Amino acid sequence: MATALPHCYHGAIGRQECERLLGQRLQDGTFLIRDSETIVGALCLCVYKQGVIYTYRIMRTHTGHYTLMVASGVAQTFFKTLQDLVQHYKGPDQGLATHLRHSVPRRTAMLVRHHSA
């Protein structure tokens, strides 16, 4: 089964390309999701605020849910899809530098395949 990924997911782009894309708009709350360059299987939620790009790691659990890596002692929130995660963090006061406002859409469609166990 294949599922469409959110339009803000850019795949394996590097940090410099990410910064270029986010810096084009210069609007607080501009964001995109990309593959992590340092942790295999992890994603990065990158958010622009006042000239700084904040990067949050998105991990996938063994059950297939998504969660942001948080500091020790902070409760994790789990989401069935990346779109659910994005929707949640569009709300104010969710622990990010700023809430998500403006996604940077990718130019091509992407699908992710789910493997049956």
N, C-alpha and C positions, 0 to 999 in steps of 0.2 A: 504494500500500500504506500502511496506517495502523498505527502501533504505539502501544500504551498507554504513557503516561509514568509514571514512578514516582509513588506517592501523595504523596511529599514535595515534588513540583514544584507550585508555586503560580502560575506564570505571571507576569503583569505586575503584581504587587503592589509597592507602594512600600516604601522603607526603614522608614518609621514603622509600617506595617502588619506588616512582617516582625518588627520589634522587639517589637511588641505580642504577636504570636503566640508568639515564642520566650520572651518574658518571663513568659508565663502559667504556665509549668511550673516555672521556676527550678531546672532540673536540668541539671548539666553534661553536655554531649554532645547536647543537644537541637538539632535541625537542620532546615533546609528548603532547597529550591532555588527561586530566583525568577529572572525575567528581569533582566538588568542595566539600570539606568536610564541609564547613561552610554556603554556600548559596544553598538552595534546587533549583535544576533546572539549576544552573550555571555550567560552565565548567572552567577548568584552562588550559591555554597554558603555559607550563613550558619549559624554554629555558636555556641551559647551556652556560656560558661564563666565562672563566678564573677562574674556581673553584667555581663560584657562580651560583645558579639556580634562575632565574627571573621568577616570576609567574604573569601572566596576566589573568584577569577574562574575560571569554566569556559569554555574556548574549544573550538570545534569545528573540526577540521582539514578540509582540502580532501578528505580521504578519508572524512569522516563520523565519525571517532573523536573522543572527548572527552578533554580533558586540563586539569589545573589549571595556571594561569599560575604559574611558579615563578621564583625569583631566578636571576640570571645565574650559570651554572656548575653549577646543580642539574639533574640528569637529569630529564626529563619522563617520566611514565608515561601510556600511551594506553589508552583503554577503548572497546570497541565500543558500549556502551550507558551511559546514565546510571546504570542499576541496577548495572552492573559497577563503575562509579566509586564509588558509595555503598558497595557491599559491601567494596571494597578499603579505604576509609577508616574502616570499622568496626573495623579492626584497630588495635592500639596502635602507637605510635611510627612513624606514617606521615608525619610532618611537619606535622600540624595542631596547633592549640592543645590540642586534646583529640580523642580518637577519637569517631566518630559513634555515638551510643547510642539516642537517642529521636527518631524522625521526627515532624514535625508534619504529619499527613495533611490534604490539601485535602478540601473537602466535595463536589466534583463531579468527574466523570470528564473526562479530557482525552485527545485523540488528536493525534498529530503525523503529518502526511502526508509521505511520502518521494517526491520527484519523480525520475522516471527521466531519465537523461541521454541 
